[in-house]
Amino acid sequence: MTHTLSPEAVVQQQLDAYNARDLEAWLATYADDAQQFEHPGKLVASGKAAIRERSRLRFQEPNLHARLIQRSVMENMVIDHEEVTRTFPEGTGTIRLVAIYQIAKGKIQSGSFLFGTKTLDQS
């Protein structure tokens, strides 16, 4: 008998790997045919290879960190409101976002991201 993690546990595992900047552990939470969208429906990556390529440079940012503000879970859907610290092309700062994850068979099947305003650090 295989034990499948709850949708909330899968998303938490993904967040922990993101904050550890462990690209492979982060990708392991995604299904092979997973898709990522910029909300509401703009496809930005389809399949694990495309998701890896889209995220590879971000995971090298020394200040990369996502702070969970709020999480809601409804059946196989997990909605996280986060504040993410990053190194943007224009400098370091934060961006708020809402991530909507659909979980199937213990993996993230799709992620849809709604981005808020970017705030750059004062230099």
RAHURA-V315830 format. One record per backbone hydrogen bond with DSSP energy under -0.5 kcal/mol. NH is the residue of the N-H (numbers start at 1). CO is the residue of the C=O. Records with the same first field share a line. If there is no record, write none. Layout:
NH = CO ; CO
//
This chain:
4 = 2
10 = 6
11 = 7
12 = 8
13 = 9
14 = 10
15 = 11
16 = 12
17 = 13
18 = 14
19 = 15
20 = 16
21 = 18
22 = 17
23 = 21
26 = 22
27 = 23
28 = 24
29 = 26
30 = 27
31 = 108
34 = 31
35 = 109
36 = 45
37 = 111
38 = 42
39 = 37 ; 113
41 = 38
42 = 38
43 = 41
44 = 36
45 = 36
47 = 34
48 = 32
51 = 47
52 = 48
53 = 49
54 = 50
55 = 51
56 = 52
59 = 55
60 = 57
61 = 58
64 = 61
65 = 85
67 = 65 ; 83
68 = 66
69 = 81
70 = 81
72 = 79
74 = 77
77 = 74
78 = 101
79 = 72
80 = 78 ; 99
81 = 70
82 = 80 ; 97
83 = 67
84 = 95
85 = 65
86 = 93
88 = 86 ; 91
91 = 88
93 = 86
94 = 119
95 = 84
96 = 117
97 = 82
98 = 114
99 = 80
100 = 112
101 = 78 ; 99
102 = 110
103 = 76 ; 101
104 = 107
107 = 104
108 = 29
109 = 102 ; 107
110 = 102
111 = 35
112 = 100
113 = 37
114 = 98
115 = 113
116 = 96
119 = 94
120 = 118
121 = 92
//
